[in-house]
């Protein structure tokens, strides 16, 4: 399932238990990835998250580690090898 609006994705997550993994960009309309992660924690949604961002800033990487749902941080652009590893 794919969403372009964070609010729609969040509503779907609240209503569904069939999501195995979230690929999350930090720069999104309406509210950013950090706010999305905050909302996941407040709602006690424990779906694993991989941040996919153009930011290679070390502060962002460290901040990502403070969220229990975040299991990895990938820097765009993604390469084929990363995607193959995700699928396997």
N, C-alpha and C positions, 0 to 999 in steps of 0.2 A: 504494500500500500504506500502511496506517495502523496504528500501534501505540500502545497505552496504557502499555506497560512498556518503559522504555529498554533493558533487557537483551535483550528479544526483538528490538527494532529493531537493536541492535548485532549480535546473532547472525545476523540476516538479512543485514545488510551484509557481514559476514565471508564468508558463503556465496554471495553473489550479486553480479554485476557489472552488473545491469540497473537500478540506481537513478541517476537523473539529477540529483536535487536532494533535499536534506533540509530540511524546515521544522522547526526545533528550538526548543522552549520552554526557558527557563532553569530554571523551577520545575517539577520532575518528581519523582514518587515514586522511591524506592530510591536513585537518584543524580541529581544535578542536571545541567543542560546543560553546565556547565564540565567536569564529570567525563566526560560523554559525549564532548565535544570532545577531552579529553586521551586518552581511549581510542581515538578515531579516529586521532589522530596516532601513538600507540604501535603501532597495527595497520597503519599506513601506508595507511589508507583515504582516498582523495583526492576523495571525492564532495563537490561544492559544498554549502555550508550557508547557509541564511538563518535567522538568529535571529528568532523571533517572540516578543516578550516584552512584558509590561506595564511593565517597568522602563524608565524614561526617564533613569536615572542615567548621567551622563557617564562614570563609572568603568567601568560595564558596557560601554558602547559602545567605550571605549578598549581594554578587555581583549579584547573580541571581535576587534579588529583584529590581535591578536597570534597568532591562529590562522589558518593558511594556508588552511583549508577555508572559512572564513567569508567570504562575498562580499557580504553585506548584513545590516542590522539593522533590523527593522521593529518598531514599537511598536503594541501592541494598543490598541484594537480596529482590525482591518484594515478598509480601505474598498474599495469595488468597483474603484476606479481602480487600486490596487496589484495586485489580483488579475488584472485585465485585462492589465496590463503583464507580469505573470508568465507568463500563458498565451501572450501574443504573443512 
